[in-house]
Each structure stands twice: as C-alpha cells, then as structure tokens.
Amino acid sequence: MNNNQGIAIYDNTGFCNDEENPPPYSPHGSTYPSFPPNTPRYVASTPQTINTHHTGIPGIPKDARQTKGLKRCPCRCILCVSVFVVLILALVAVLLWYLLEYQCLLGRSCGGDGRCLRPSQWCDGVADCPDEDDESQCFRLQGTNSLLESYSSVRQTWLPVCADNWDDGHSRAVCQQMGFNSQDYVGFSETTVGSSSSNGYLRLSDESNLGSFQLSHSQSCSTRGVTLQCIECGVTDVQPSSRIVGGTEAVNGAWPWQISLQRDYQNVCGGSIISPVWILSAAHCFKTDRTPDLWTVFAGDVSLLTSKGYLGNIIDKIIVHEKYNPKTSSNDIALLKLRTPLTLTSTIKPVCLPHVGTDLLTEQKGWITGYGYLSVHGTRPITMNQAQVTIYSRETCNARQVLNGQVLEDMICAGTLQGGVDACQGDSGSPLVVKKGGVWWVMGVTSWGIGCALPNKPGVYTNVTYFIDWIHEQLKNN
C-alpha cells in the first residue's frame, strides 16, 4: 500500500521484474467481461475474380491476335478459375474441419484427451469424456443472491433450478460438484427468480435420488428458485476505517481473508482465503520457484511480528494458470492448497468468490489490502495496510495518457487518477474487494503497476470473475 510517488516501472511482487511491458491492447468497450469469450467463430473465404491483361504478339495482325485470343483464352481462364476455386474450397473445408474438430469452436473439448463435444452433449447425463468433465461443471451461482442455475443440454442455455422437492442433500451434492467441501455447507433457501425464468426451469425428475438426481426442463415451477450458500464468506466483525489518505493501517478482523505469503519469515506476496484449504493469489509470485515446501502462509493477525518464530501454514500444492504469460501478465492467477485446513475464527475467514452477474461497474469503489511497501524504494511495513480505490472502465485504463492499451481483457485497473493511492511491491496476490448484498467479494488480484501511486497510473488487477470457471475446476479436481 502506497501513499508516495515514484518513478520505477515494476511488477507488483516481492521481487523486481525485468520483463518488458505488455504490448498495446486495443480496447473493445468500457465494461469488463465476466468470462472468457466463447462466441462461435466461422471461417469463410470468397474466391476473388482474377483479371488477366493480355499483351500484343509482334508479327500477327491485330484482328487475328484478338480472334485467336478470344478462341483460346476462355477455356484456359475457365479451367484456371475452376481449379483455383476448388483449391480454395478444399482449403476452407480442411480449415473448418480442423477448427471444429480440434479447436472446438462450436462445442467444448474434453480435458483428458481434447475430444470435441457438441453443445448438446454437455450436461446431458451421459459421460462422454474419459474423465467425465463434460458432466462436472453443470451448476453455477448467479448474482449476489446466489441463485442456483444448471445448464440445459436441450435448450443449450443456463436455467434456474426449481425448488420443488429440493432439500439439503441435493444442495450439498451441488456444492461438492462446484468444488466446495461438504462440511463447509451453509444452506439453501427459495427466492423469486424473475426474468431468469423466461426460458423455463430445471426441476427434479420423479426418479431422482440423492445418489444420482436428474433435472428436466419445465416451463413452470410451483414454488420458486433455489438460492444456495456453499460456504460462509465475505463477513467481517469489524468495519474498515473510511479515512483514506493514501492508505491506513488495518485492524484485526476488518479483512480476515488477507494472508501473508512468506519465505524465510519475510512477506513476499499476499493472497485471499477462499476456503479453509484454498488461497487465491497471483501467478507471477511463483515465477522463480513453485516448490510448495519453500512457502508458508501466515493468517489471523494484521501484524507480521506475530508470525516471527511461527511455523506457518504449510502449502501442499501450488497451481499456476497454465496460460500465464509473464510478458503480458495475462492469466496472472494461482491457487494454493494448504496441507492442513485453517481453523476459522473472527480474524480468519474466507472472502466470497464472485458469481455470474456480480460484475464491476464503472467508477465503483473497492478496497485493497496488503503488506507491501509504502513507497517504491521504501520500507517493509509490519502491519497490514488498507486503502479505498476507484475501479475504472477499460476505456479509461487504456487511454494513451493512462496505461496506453496495456490492460487486457482479463484485467481491471483501479486506484486514483490523481495519484497517491495504490498497491506496491509486496502486495502482489492480495485482494481487491467490493461489498455487494451485505458481503465482500474478491473481484481482483493485485498483478502489476507502473511505479507506485503515480498520477494517471492506476494499479492493474487480475479480473477474478473472468477466471471463475477455472477456479471451480481446480477446486473440484484437486
């Protein structure tokens, strides 16, 4: 957390980064996408007409040359154009076959062998993939009220789940499918669905049981939709101070999900507790070493002095996004699995992962926390700091005088354009949170910045909502 200006260009991490800056990015609007784009793309090619210019041949009368050319040229031209068209069509056919079969533009590929499935094969109750991952991500939560939705292979869209005959047993099974532990389960309730039910509902079939329940399409629901809470999250016992001048020291319990990621009892990066065994952080924190035994997690106190001589929570597994690019900082996200679950207390609690519909709004306020430096070449603080920031649109972030097109589609930027408030070195992996519906949601992961708290240089954060499918996939598979 920083309240001074500097001039260095660096990666917001516990160590300096000498990678080149990301290449310019052309913005496509002012709102942040929630998920990676998955719009089917079609490849087409239109043969072009070739105009051939004929020159005269010496020694042959002009009329004869024209007559002779008219007799011979059409056949050759027609043959050449026909061959050209056939070749182009064959090339297009091969390209389309390759893209549809191997790149799976119109469907979904199996994680095990890359086999491409049609949309109608996803969540149809039949395991078509070797590892059954086509039936593993068939539920999601919508909005801040956590409306439960399931994917309809018949309608090929997400539909709300009807509460008819629904109970805690079904809820626990769904939470486990999304990667949560059954012991963390909180409960379910019913809610008015509204416009989400325009295409109908998915409701329990009569032959369903807890071991293997099935949902079928229904145009109506006699009760209401299901809202589901798989884990208690985003609740604090202490409210943060509203007095912000570059940043202030936090108090215990205000941000109970913030952790210090340490090596040799030194803070290197930060992270967010999302469950008793899972920590959300940044991929670039592990550029040099992904050996779990070298890292420990400190949680439960705003003062790092408390961690001195403390063994810390041992990391069992480090999962870095497979497409992380250190040159552009894209896909800068990682998950850490602890060897032993955390004991949740008033100062150790998980933050909520965003759902579909918990999108960021332009000029929305958020909070950043961490144990990072207080200036570019400053000292390491011993106490967690907090600051309130403004979340800007991608259009503002990518303006020439701001970050000049470097904020990619899986990133967001936040800070103050006048400078003075920002994350800094050592804050990497720490959360950017917003409060909606009475709870706190982790919407960003501290990723990179140009200097600390410079005017027109807001910090850049990984957009967590963009990676929510990836996160749940890791939780379930690990």
C-alpha positions as CSV (number, residue, x, y, z in Angstrom):
1,M,0.0,0.0,0.0
2,N,1.4,3.3,-1.0
3,N,1.0,7.0,-0.5
4,N,4.1,8.3,-2.1
5,Q,5.1,8.8,-5.8
6,G,7.9,7.0,-7.5
7,I,9.4,6.6,-11.0
8,A,10.3,2.9,-11.2
9,I,8.4,0.6,-13.6
10,Y,8.0,-2.8,-11.8
11,D,5.9,-5.8,-11.3
12,N,3.9,-5.6,-8.1
13,T,5.7,-8.5,-6.4
14,G,8.1,-9.2,-3.7
15,F,10.9,-9.1,-6.1
16,C,11.8,-6.9,-9.0
17,N,10.7,-7.8,-12.5
18,D,12.8,-7.0,-15.6
19,E,10.3,-8.3,-18.1
20,E,9.3,-6.0,-20.9
21,N,6.0,-4.1,-20.7
22,P,2.9,-5.7,-22.2
23,P,2.2,-4.8,-25.9
24,P,-0.5,-2.3,-26.6
25,Y,-4.1,-3.6,-26.4
26,S,-7.0,-2.3,-28.4
27,P,-9.9,-1.7,-26.1
28,H,-13.3,-3.0,-27.0
29,G,-15.6,-1.0,-24.8
30,S,-15.8,0.3,-21.3
31,T,-17.2,-2.7,-19.4
32,Y,-15.2,-5.7,-18.0
33,P,-16.1,-9.2,-19.4
34,S,-17.2,-11.7,-16.7
35,F,-16.0,-14.8,-18.5
36,P,-13.5,-15.6,-21.3
37,P,-15.3,-15.0,-24.7
38,N,-16.8,-18.3,-26.1
39,T,-18.6,-17.0,-29.2
40,P,-18.6,-19.5,-32.1
41,R,-16.5,-18.2,-34.9
42,Y,-16.9,-19.2,-38.5
43,V,-14.1,-19.2,-41.1
44,A,-15.1,-18.4,-44.7
45,S,-13.4,-17.4,-47.8
46,T,-14.7,-15.9,-51.0
47,P,-12.9,-16.6,-54.3
48,Q,-11.6,-13.5,-56.0
49,T,-12.0,-12.8,-59.7
50,I,-8.6,-12.6,-61.5
51,N,-8.3,-10.0,-64.3
52,T,-5.7,-11.1,-66.8
53,H,-4.1,-8.4,-69.0
54,H,-3.0,-9.7,-72.5
55,T,-0.2,-8.0,-74.4
56,G,0.2,-8.0,-78.2
57,I,2.3,-10.5,-80.1
58,P,4.6,-9.0,-82.8
59,G,4.1,-10.2,-86.4
60,I,0.5,-11.2,-86.1
61,P,-2.3,-8.8,-87.4
62,K,-4.2,-7.1,-84.6
63,D,-7.5,-8.6,-85.7
64,A,-6.1,-12.1,-85.9
65,R,-4.5,-11.7,-82.5
66,Q,-7.8,-10.7,-81.0
67,T,-9.7,-13.5,-82.7
68,K,-7.1,-16.1,-81.7
69,G,-7.1,-14.9,-78.1
70,L,-10.8,-15.0,-77.9
71,K,-10.9,-18.6,-79.0
72,R,-8.1,-19.8,-76.7
73,C,-8.4,-17.7,-73.6
74,P,-11.9,-18.6,-72.3
75,C,-11.1,-22.3,-72.0
76,R,-7.8,-21.6,-70.1
77,C,-9.4,-19.0,-67.9
78,I,-12.3,-21.1,-67.0
79,L,-10.0,-24.0,-66.2
80,C,-7.7,-21.9,-64.1
81,V,-10.5,-20.2,-62.2
82,S,-12.2,-23.6,-61.7
83,V,-9.0,-25.2,-60.3
84,F,-8.5,-22.1,-58.1
85,V,-12.0,-22.2,-56.7
86,V,-11.7,-25.9,-56.0
87,L,-8.4,-25.4,-54.2
88,I,-9.8,-22.6,-52.1
89,L,-12.9,-24.5,-51.2
90,A,-10.8,-27.6,-50.3
91,L,-8.6,-25.4,-48.1
92,V,-11.6,-23.8,-46.4
93,A,-13.1,-27.2,-45.8
94,V,-9.9,-28.6,-44.2
95,L,-9.5,-25.4,-42.1
96,L,-13.1,-25.6,-40.9
97,W,-12.7,-29.3,-40.1
98,Y,-9.5,-28.6,-38.2
99,L,-11.0,-25.7,-36.2
100,L,-14.3,-27.5,-35.4
101,E,-12.7,-30.9,-34.6
102,Y,-9.5,-29.8,-32.8
103,Q,-10.1,-26.2,-31.7
104,C,-13.7,-27.0,-30.7
105,L,-15.1,-23.6,-31.6
106,L,-18.7,-24.7,-31.6
107,G,-18.6,-27.0,-28.7
108,R,-16.5,-28.0,-25.7
109,S,-13.4,-30.1,-25.6
110,C,-12.7,-32.9,-23.1
111,G,-9.9,-32.1,-20.6
112,G,-8.4,-35.6,-20.8
113,D,-8.0,-36.2,-24.5
114,G,-9.1,-33.0,-26.2
115,R,-12.1,-34.7,-27.8
116,C,-14.6,-32.1,-29.1
117,L,-18.2,-32.5,-27.9
118,R,-21.3,-30.8,-29.3
119,P,-23.1,-28.4,-27.0
120,S,-26.0,-30.9,-26.6
121,Q,-23.5,-33.4,-25.1
122,W,-22.6,-31.1,-22.2
123,C,-24.5,-31.9,-19.0
124,D,-26.8,-34.4,-20.7
125,G,-26.4,-37.0,-18.0
126,V,-24.0,-39.1,-20.2
127,A,-20.3,-39.1,-19.5
128,D,-18.7,-38.6,-23.0
129,C,-15.2,-37.5,-21.8
130,P,-12.8,-40.0,-20.3
131,D,-12.6,-38.0,-17.0
132,E,-16.3,-37.2,-17.1
133,D,-15.6,-33.4,-17.1
134,D,-18.5,-32.9,-19.5
135,E,-20.8,-33.6,-16.6
136,S,-18.7,-31.9,-13.9
137,Q,-19.5,-28.2,-14.3
138,C,-23.2,-28.2,-14.8
139,F,-24.1,-25.8,-11.9
140,R,-23.3,-22.2,-11.2
141,L,-24.5,-19.4,-8.9
142,Q,-26.0,-16.2,-10.3
143,G,-25.8,-12.7,-8.8
144,T,-25.3,-11.6,-5.3
145,N,-28.3,-13.6,-4.0
146,S,-26.6,-16.8,-5.2
147,L,-29.4,-18.1,-7.5
148,L,-28.7,-21.7,-8.5
149,E,-28.6,-22.4,-12.2
150,S,-28.0,-25.5,-14.2
151,Y,-27.0,-26.0,-17.8
152,S,-29.8,-27.4,-20.1
153,S,-28.3,-29.5,-22.9
154,V,-31.7,-29.4,-24.6
155,R,-32.1,-25.6,-24.6
156,Q,-28.3,-25.1,-24.6
157,T,-28.6,-22.3,-22.0
158,W,-28.4,-21.9,-18.2
159,L,-31.8,-22.2,-16.4
160,P,-32.8,-21.6,-12.8
161,V,-33.3,-24.7,-10.6
162,C,-36.9,-25.1,-9.3
163,A,-37.2,-25.6,-5.5
164,D,-39.9,-28.3,-5.9
165,N,-38.7,-31.3,-3.7
166,W,-35.3,-29.7,-3.3
167,D,-33.5,-30.3,0.0
168,D,-30.2,-30.1,1.8
169,G,-29.0,-33.4,0.4
170,H,-29.3,-32.1,-3.2
171,S,-27.7,-28.8,-2.1
172,R,-24.6,-30.5,-0.6
173,A,-24.2,-32.6,-3.7
174,V,-24.2,-29.5,-5.9
175,C,-21.7,-27.7,-3.7
176,Q,-19.4,-30.6,-3.9
177,Q,-19.7,-30.6,-7.7
178,M,-18.6,-27.0,-7.6
179,G,-15.5,-27.9,-5.6
180,F,-16.6,-27.0,-2.0
181,N,-16.2,-29.3,0.9
182,S,-19.5,-30.7,2.3
183,Q,-18.5,-29.7,5.9
184,D,-18.5,-26.0,4.8
185,Y,-22.1,-26.2,3.5
186,V,-24.4,-23.5,5.0
187,G,-27.8,-24.0,3.5
188,F,-30.3,-23.2,0.8
189,S,-33.5,-21.1,0.5
190,E,-36.1,-20.1,-2.0
191,T,-36.3,-16.9,-4.0
192,T,-38.3,-15.2,-6.7
193,V,-36.5,-15.8,-10.0
194,G,-37.8,-13.0,-12.2
195,S,-36.6,-12.6,-15.8
196,S,-34.2,-15.5,-15.4
197,S,-37.1,-17.9,-15.8
198,S,-38.2,-16.6,-19.2
199,N,-36.9,-19.9,-20.8
200,G,-38.3,-22.1,-18.0
201,Y,-36.8,-24.0,-15.2
202,L,-34.9,-27.2,-14.5
203,R,-36.6,-29.3,-11.8
204,L,-36.0,-32.6,-10.1
205,S,-37.3,-35.6,-12.1
206,D,-39.5,-38.0,-10.2
207,E,-37.0,-40.8,-10.4
208,S,-34.2,-38.7,-8.8
209,N,-32.4,-39.6,-5.6
210,L,-29.6,-38.2,-3.6
211,G,-27.1,-40.5,-5.2
212,S,-27.9,-39.6,-8.7
213,F,-30.6,-36.9,-9.2
214,Q,-31.7,-35.7,-12.6
215,L,-33.1,-32.4,-13.7
216,S,-35.6,-32.0,-16.5
217,H,-36.9,-28.9,-18.3
218,S,-40.2,-27.4,-17.1
219,Q,-41.9,-24.2,-18.3
220,S,-43.2,-23.5,-14.8
221,C,-42.3,-24.0,-11.1
222,S,-44.9,-24.4,-8.4
223,T,-42.6,-22.9,-5.8
224,R,-39.6,-20.7,-6.5
225,G,-36.0,-20.9,-7.4
226,V,-33.2,-22.1,-5.2
227,T,-30.5,-19.9,-3.7
228,L,-27.5,-21.8,-2.4
229,Q,-24.7,-20.9,0.1
230,C,-21.9,-23.5,-0.1
231,I,-19.6,-21.7,2.4
232,E,-20.0,-18.7,4.8
233,C,-17.9,-15.9,3.3
234,G,-17.4,-12.2,3.0
235,V,-18.5,-11.4,6.5
236,T,-16.4,-9.3,8.9
237,D,-16.8,-8.4,12.6
238,V,-15.1,-5.0,12.2
239,Q,-15.8,-2.3,9.6
240,P,-12.9,-0.7,7.8
241,S,-12.0,3.0,8.5
242,S,-13.3,5.4,5.9
243,R,-10.4,7.8,6.5
244,I,-8.1,7.3,3.5
245,V,-5.1,9.5,2.7
246,G,-3.0,7.1,0.6
247,G,-3.7,4.3,3.0
248,T,-4.1,3.5,6.7
249,E,-3.2,0.6,9.0
250,A,-5.9,-2.1,9.2
251,V,-7.2,-3.5,12.4
252,N,-7.7,-7.2,13.3
253,G,-10.9,-8.6,11.9
254,A,-11.5,-6.0,9.2
255,W,-10.1,-8.1,6.4
256,P,-9.9,-11.7,7.8
257,W,-9.2,-13.3,4.4
258,Q,-5.9,-11.4,3.8
259,I,-2.8,-13.6,4.2
260,S,0.9,-13.0,4.0
261,L,2.7,-15.4,1.7
262,Q,6.2,-15.8,3.1
263,R,9.6,-17.3,2.5
264,D,12.1,-17.3,5.4
265,Y,9.6,-15.3,7.6
266,Q,9.6,-12.5,5.0
267,N,6.5,-11.3,3.3
268,V,6.8,-11.9,-0.5
269,C,3.3,-11.7,-1.7
270,G,-0.3,-11.7,-0.5
271,G,-3.4,-13.8,-1.0
272,S,-7.1,-14.3,-0.1
273,I,-8.6,-17.2,1.9
274,I,-11.5,-18.6,-0.2
275,S,-12.0,-21.8,1.9
276,P,-10.2,-23.4,4.9
277,V,-7.8,-25.2,2.5
278,W,-7.6,-22.8,-0.5
279,I,-5.8,-19.5,-1.0
280,L,-6.2,-17.3,-4.1
281,S,-3.0,-15.5,-5.3
282,A,-1.1,-14.3,-8.4
283,A,0.8,-16.5,-10.8
284,H,3.8,-14.1,-11.0
285,C,4.6,-14.7,-7.3
286,F,5.9,-18.1,-8.4
287,K,7.9,-17.2,-11.5
288,T,11.2,-18.3,-9.9
289,D,10.1,-21.2,-7.7
290,R,7.0,-23.3,-7.4
291,T,8.3,-25.6,-4.7
292,P,5.5,-25.8,-2.1
293,D,7.8,-26.5,0.9
294,L,9.6,-23.2,0.5
295,W,6.4,-21.2,1.1
296,T,4.3,-20.7,4.2
297,V,1.0,-18.8,4.7
298,F,0.5,-16.5,7.7
299,A,-3.0,-15.6,8.7
300,G,-5.0,-14.3,11.6
301,D,-3.2,-11.1,12.6
302,V,-2.6,-7.7,10.9
303,S,0.9,-7.6,12.5
304,L,3.7,-9.6,10.8
305,L,5.6,-9.5,14.2
306,T,3.1,-12.2,15.3
307,S,4.5,-14.5,12.6
308,K,8.1,-14.4,13.8
309,G,9.1,-17.8,15.1
310,Y,5.7,-19.2,13.9
311,L,5.9,-22.2,11.6
312,G,3.0,-21.0,9.5
313,N,0.6,-22.9,7.4
314,I,2.4,-25.3,5.0
315,I,1.4,-25.3,1.3
316,D,0.7,-28.7,-0.2
317,K,0.2,-27.6,-3.8
318,I,0.8,-24.6,-6.0
319,I,-1.5,-24.4,-9.1
320,V,-0.4,-21.6,-11.5
321,H,-2.7,-20.9,-14.5
322,E,-1.4,-23.0,-17.4
323,K,-1.6,-20.0,-19.8
324,Y,0.1,-17.4,-17.6
325,N,2.2,-15.1,-19.8
326,P,4.9,-13.2,-17.9
327,K,5.5,-10.8,-20.8
328,T,1.9,-9.6,-20.9
329,S,0.9,-10.5,-17.3
330,S,-2.2,-12.2,-18.8
331,N,-3.8,-15.1,-16.8
332,D,-1.9,-13.9,-13.7
333,I,-3.7,-16.1,-11.2
334,A,-2.8,-19.0,-8.9
335,L,-4.3,-21.2,-6.3
336,L,-2.6,-22.6,-3.2
337,K,-3.8,-25.7,-1.4
338,L,-2.9,-25.9,2.3
339,R,-1.7,-29.2,3.8
340,T,-3.9,-28.7,6.9
341,P,-7.2,-26.7,6.8
342,L,-7.3,-23.4,8.6
343,T,-9.3,-23.0,11.8
344,L,-11.8,-20.3,11.0
345,T,-12.0,-17.6,13.7
346,S,-13.1,-13.9,13.9
347,T,-9.8,-13.0,12.3
348,I,-9.6,-15.9,9.8
349,K,-12.5,-16.1,7.4
350,P,-12.9,-16.7,3.6
351,V,-13.9,-14.0,1.2
352,C,-16.7,-14.7,-1.4
353,L,-15.8,-15.7,-4.9
354,P,-17.8,-13.7,-7.5
355,H,-20.8,-15.3,-9.3
356,V,-22.1,-14.6,-12.7
357,G,-23.8,-11.2,-12.5
358,T,-21.6,-9.8,-9.8
359,D,-19.9,-7.6,-12.4
360,L,-17.9,-4.5,-11.8
361,L,-19.4,-1.1,-12.5
362,T,-17.5,1.9,-13.8
363,E,-16.4,4.3,-11.0
364,Q,-17.3,1.7,-8.4
365,K,-15.4,1.9,-5.1
366,G,-13.3,-1.0,-3.8
367,W,-10.7,-1.7,-1.1
368,I,-7.2,-3.1,-1.4
369,T,-5.2,-4.5,1.4
370,G,-1.7,-6.0,1.8
371,Y,1.7,-6.0,3.5
372,G,3.5,-4.3,0.5
373,Y,6.0,-1.4,0.5
374,L,4.8,2.1,1.4
375,S,6.8,3.6,-1.5
376,V,8.8,2.3,-4.4
377,H,12.1,2.3,-2.5
378,G,10.6,2.4,0.9
379,T,10.5,0.2,3.9
380,R,8.5,-3.0,4.6
381,P,5.6,-2.4,6.9
382,I,5.0,-4.7,9.9
383,T,1.2,-4.1,9.8
384,M,-1.4,-4.7,7.1
385,N,-2.4,-1.6,5.3
386,Q,-5.8,-0.8,3.6
387,A,-6.9,1.8,1.0
388,Q,-10.0,2.7,-0.9
389,V,-9.7,2.8,-4.7
390,T,-11.9,3.6,-7.7
391,I,-12.4,0.9,-10.3
392,Y,-12.2,2.4,-13.8
393,S,-13.6,1.3,-17.1
394,R,-11.2,-0.4,-19.6
395,E,-11.6,2.6,-21.9
396,T,-10.2,4.9,-19.2
397,C,-7.5,2.4,-18.2
398,N,-6.3,2.0,-21.8
399,A,-6.2,5.7,-22.7
400,R,-2.9,6.9,-24.1
401,Q,-2.1,9.1,-21.1
402,V,-3.0,6.4,-18.6
403,L,-1.9,2.8,-19.4
404,N,-1.9,3.0,-23.2
405,G,-3.6,-0.2,-24.1
406,Q,-1.8,-2.5,-21.7
407,V,-4.9,-3.6,-19.7
408,L,-6.0,-6.8,-21.4
409,E,-9.5,-8.4,-21.3
410,D,-8.7,-10.5,-18.2
411,M,-7.6,-7.5,-16.2
412,I,-9.1,-4.5,-14.4
413,C,-7.5,-1.3,-13.2
414,A,-8.1,0.6,-10.0
415,G,-6.7,3.5,-8.0
416,T,-6.9,7.2,-8.3
417,L,-6.0,9.1,-11.5
418,Q,-4.7,12.0,-9.4
419,G,-2.2,9.6,-7.8
420,G,-1.4,9.0,-4.1
421,V,-3.3,5.6,-3.6
422,D,-2.0,2.3,-5.0
423,A,-0.7,-1.1,-4.3
424,C,3.1,-1.5,-4.3
425,Q,5.9,-4.1,-4.3
426,G,5.0,-7.0,-2.0
427,D,1.2,-6.5,-2.4
428,S,1.0,-9.0,-5.3
429,G,-1.6,-11.6,-5.0
430,S,-3.5,-9.5,-2.4
431,P,-7.2,-8.9,-3.0
432,L,-9.3,-6.1,-4.4
433,V,-12.7,-6.5,-2.8
434,V,-16.1,-4.8,-3.2
435,K,-19.1,-5.0,-1.0
436,K,-22.4,-6.1,-2.5
437,G,-25.5,-7.6,-0.9
438,G,-24.0,-7.1,2.5
439,V,-20.9,-9.3,1.9
440,W,-17.4,-8.8,0.5
441,W,-16.5,-10.3,-2.9
442,V,-12.9,-10.7,-4.2
443,M,-13.1,-9.1,-7.7
444,G,-9.4,-8.6,-8.3
445,V,-5.9,-10.0,-7.6
446,T,-3.0,-7.5,-7.4
447,S,-1.0,-8.1,-10.5
448,W,1.2,-5.2,-11.8
449,G,1.7,-1.5,-12.0
450,I,3.9,1.3,-13.2
451,G,5.6,2.8,-10.2
452,C,3.5,3.3,-7.1
453,A,0.7,5.8,-6.8
454,L,1.8,7.9,-9.8
455,P,-0.8,10.2,-11.4
456,N,-2.6,8.5,-14.3
457,K,-1.0,5.1,-13.4
458,P,-3.7,3.1,-11.5
459,G,-2.8,-0.4,-10.4
460,V,-3.7,-3.4,-12.6
461,Y,-5.5,-6.4,-11.1
462,T,-6.5,-9.9,-12.4
463,N,-10.2,-10.0,-13.1
464,V,-11.4,-12.8,-10.8
465,T,-14.8,-13.2,-12.4
466,Y,-13.1,-13.9,-15.7
467,F,-11.5,-17.0,-14.2
468,I,-14.3,-18.2,-12.0
469,D,-14.8,-21.4,-14.1
470,W,-11.1,-22.1,-13.9
471,I,-11.1,-21.7,-10.2
472,H,-14.0,-24.1,-9.6
473,E,-12.4,-26.6,-11.9
474,Q,-9.2,-26.6,-9.8
475,L,-11.2,-26.8,-6.6
476,K,-13.1,-29.8,-7.9
477,N,-10.1,-31.7,-9.5
478,N,-7.8,-31.1,-6.6
